[in-house]
Amino acid sequence: MTRHALPTALAVLALVCSAGCSRPSGGGLLDGKPSDTDADEEALFPPLPVIGRAACSDRAGCVLEGTLDAGWDRGRRLIVASIALPPRPNGASCVPREQWLLSAGARPLRPVQLLATGCTSEGMARPTLTMLSAGTLRCASSSEGSSIPEGFVWVAHTVDFSLTPPGVLRHEVKGWFPDRPGDCNGHDGYWDWREFRGEDRPIGPRCPGEASVSFPKVHVEDEAFLRDGWKTTRLGGCAMLIDGTPHHGFGVPAGSATASLRAVATQGDLFVEITDDSIEPSRDSLELGWSDDKTGDYEAHVWMDGRTDAKWLKAAMASPTPTMRRFRIARDDSEVRLTYEDADDRRVRAPRRLTSAEGRSFNEAQWIDPTEAMCVVRDGALEVERKTQNGMTPLAVVP
């Protein structure tokens, strides 16, 4: 999976101070409003007790652990506060923590959004916060090097937030189960909300590490689309794109293909769209692979003329244009592998395979909570619609 190194010029401001920490300096300037003097800065940055009261909201035992200057937005000072709460009564050996976005302007300091919640296990370091750029925050936690019990899931969890408006931009998770048998007992993956795509790679001591693209499993409210509208509606930004380019599946042979595949799972169905500059109906095919704990791996094929080699497969087909096929497949499995067999790619003058997963691996579905986003029909295509979050509901969970 592609790693994004932080520019060395970015200052890392970690929330690791106790309630007695000093006022932070600097911060991103969202609207270019600097402070002229230290006195002005002191006046504009609220005292720590005021920040603690705003973030804790009078909860008993709440402690302000750190603050981060997040800059300005339309004349308002933005502050991120990290707090720790008393252990939960269920006896869990972890410390509940929250990260809040606060705002100070014409009105007194107030909570804007609960960014993240989590419960830090004994021996783990508390989450750290970093301003990546003006208005973009990263929250990260890791159990690497921690004195955690054997068998615990080692995990590195990173979430990037937009602060104006508040929202999740991207999350990455890397972890494994040390006591689980098998060569591939962990995974390393991400989901990017801006591009509505993700990738997952199994990891382990002797794991081949075959990557796969995460396909969205999302709610579609448009009843017309679910009836027959899918036949005339493009699978736009709401669908996984496979065209062989970086982060968009895999081509065999590699390189820019003359075809592409899009796929999205909805309420009980998998929709797949094939675009090819020259479809050969009796030769070009869509291969679908599944994995079942009882029956093992199995496959089915659908050709671009509607034929299939599996009588049990319910696949309806539409031909919006001579260079496009769209399928509605009556399955919404959490794991599937999709491959388009282009019998004659004119760019390589040979057959080419476009697949959503390397080797014999399968794609993991990325379930999208309807309270976070849905797919809607807009301008003739299925597009993503992000939902406005309640300020008191956490945008993410970071251990």
Secondary structure in CASP SS format (residue, H / E / C, confidence):
PFRMAT SS
TARGET T0000
AUTHOR 0000-0000-0000
METHOD secondary structure of the structure
MODEL  1
M C 1.00
T C 1.00
R C 1.00
H C 1.00
A C 1.00
L C 1.00
P C 1.00
T C 1.00
A C 1.00
L C 1.00
A C 1.00
V C 1.00
L C 1.00
A C 1.00
L C 1.00
V C 1.00
C C 1.00
S C 1.00
A C 1.00
G C 1.00
C C 1.00
S C 1.00
R C 1.00
P C 1.00
S C 1.00
G C 1.00
G C 1.00
G C 1.00
L C 1.00
L C 1.00
D C 1.00
G C 1.00
K C 1.00
P C 1.00
S C 1.00
D C 1.00
T C 1.00
D H 1.00
A H 1.00
D H 1.00
E H 1.00
E H 1.00
A H 1.00
L H 1.00
F C 1.00
P C 1.00
P C 1.00
L H 1.00
P H 1.00
V H 1.00
I H 1.00
G H 1.00
R H 1.00
A H 1.00
A H 1.00
C H 1.00
S C 1.00
D C 1.00
R C 1.00
A C 1.00
G C 1.00
C C 1.00
V E 1.00
L E 1.00
E E 1.00
G E 1.00
T E 1.00
L E 1.00
D E 1.00
A E 1.00
G E 1.00
W E 1.00
D E 1.00
R C 1.00
G C 1.00
R E 1.00
R E 1.00
L E 1.00
I E 1.00
V E 1.00
A E 1.00
S E 1.00
I E 1.00
A E 1.00
L C 1.00
P C 1.00
P C 1.00
R C 1.00
P C 1.00
N C 1.00
G C 1.00
A C 1.00
S C 1.00
C E 1.00
V E 1.00
P E 1.00
R E 1.00
E E 1.00
Q E 1.00
W E 1.00
L E 1.00
L E 1.00
S E 1.00
A E 1.00
G C 1.00
A C 1.00
R C 1.00
P C 1.00
L C 1.00
R E 1.00
P E 1.00
V E 1.00
Q E 1.00
L E 1.00
L E 1.00
A E 1.00
T E 1.00
G E 1.00
C E 1.00
T E 1.00
S E 1.00
E C 1.00
G C 1.00
M C 1.00
A C 1.00
R C 1.00
P C 1.00
T E 1.00
L E 1.00
T E 1.00
M E 1.00
L E 1.00
S E 1.00
A C 1.00
G C 1.00
T E 1.00
L E 1.00
R E 1.00
C E 1.00
A E 1.00
S E 1.00
S E 1.00
S C 1.00
E C 1.00
G C 1.00
S C 1.00
S C 1.00
I C 1.00
P C 1.00
E C 1.00
G C 1.00
F C 1.00
V C 1.00
W E 1.00
V E 1.00
A E 1.00
H E 1.00
T E 1.00
V E 1.00
D E 1.00
F E 1.00
S E 1.00
L E 1.00
T C 1.00
P C 1.00
P E 1.00
G E 1.00
V E 1.00
L E 1.00
R E 1.00
H E 1.00
E E 1.00
V E 1.00
K E 1.00
G E 1.00
W E 1.00
F C 1.00
P C 1.00
D C 1.00
R C 1.00
P C 1.00
G C 1.00
D C 1.00
C C 1.00
N C 1.00
G E 1.00
H E 1.00
D E 1.00
G E 1.00
Y E 1.00
W E 1.00
D E 1.00
W C 1.00
R C 1.00
E C 1.00
F C 1.00
R E 1.00
G E 1.00
E E 1.00
D E 1.00
R E 1.00
P E 1.00
I E 1.00
G C 1.00
P C 1.00
R C 1.00
C C 1.00
P C 1.00
G C 1.00
E C 1.00
A C 1.00
S E 1.00
V E 1.00
S E 1.00
F E 1.00
P E 1.00
K E 1.00
V C 1.00
H C 1.00
V E 1.00
E C 1.00
D C 1.00
E H 1.00
A H 1.00
F H 1.00
L H 1.00
R H 1.00
D C 1.00
G H 1.00
W H 1.00
K H 1.00
T C 1.00
T C 1.00
R E 1.00
L C 1.00
G C 1.00
G C 1.00
C C 1.00
A C 1.00
M E 1.00
L E 1.00
I E 1.00
D C 1.00
G C 1.00
T C 1.00
P C 1.00
H C 1.00
H C 1.00
G C 1.00
F E 1.00
G E 1.00
V E 1.00
P C 1.00
A C 1.00
G C 1.00
S C 1.00
A C 1.00
T C 1.00
A E 1.00
S E 1.00
L E 1.00
R E 1.00
A E 1.00
V E 1.00
A E 1.00
T C 1.00
Q C 1.00
G C 1.00
D C 1.00
L E 1.00
F E 1.00
V E 1.00
E E 1.00
I E 1.00
T E 1.00
D E 1.00
D C 1.00
S C 1.00
I C 1.00
E C 1.00
P C 1.00
S C 1.00
R C 1.00
D C 1.00
S E 1.00
L E 1.00
E E 1.00
L E 1.00
G E 1.00
W E 1.00
S E 1.00
D E 1.00
D C 1.00
K C 1.00
T C 1.00
G E 1.00
D E 1.00
Y E 1.00
E E 1.00
A E 1.00
H E 1.00
V E 1.00
W E 1.00
M C 1.00
D C 1.00
G C 1.00
R C 1.00
T E 1.00
D C 1.00
A C 1.00
K C 1.00
W C 1.00
L C 1.00
K C 1.00
A E 1.00
A E 1.00
M E 1.00
A E 1.00
S E 1.00
P E 1.00
T E 1.00
P C 1.00
T C 1.00
M E 1.00
R E 1.00
R E 1.00
F E 1.00
R E 1.00
I E 1.00
A C 1.00
R C 1.00
D C 1.00
D C 1.00
S C 1.00
E E 1.00
V E 1.00
R E 1.00
L E 1.00
T E 1.00
Y E 1.00
E E 1.00
D E 1.00
A E 1.00
D E 1.00
D E 1.00
R C 1.00
R C 1.00
V C 1.00
R C 1.00
A E 1.00
P E 1.00
R E 1.00
R E 1.00
L E 1.00
T E 1.00
S C 1.00
A E 1.00
E C 1.00
G C 1.00
R C 1.00
S C 1.00
F C 1.00
N E 1.00
E E 1.00
A E 1.00
Q E 1.00
W E 1.00
I C 1.00
D C 1.00
P C 1.00
T C 1.00
E C 1.00
A E 1.00
M E 1.00
C E 1.00
V E 1.00
V E 1.00
R E 1.00
D C 1.00
G C 1.00
A E 1.00
L E 1.00
E E 1.00
V E 1.00
E E 1.00
R E 1.00
K C 1.00
T C 1.00
Q C 1.00
N C 1.00
G C 1.00
M C 1.00
T C 1.00
P C 1.00
L C 1.00
A E 1.00
V E 1.00
V C 1.00
P C 1.00
END
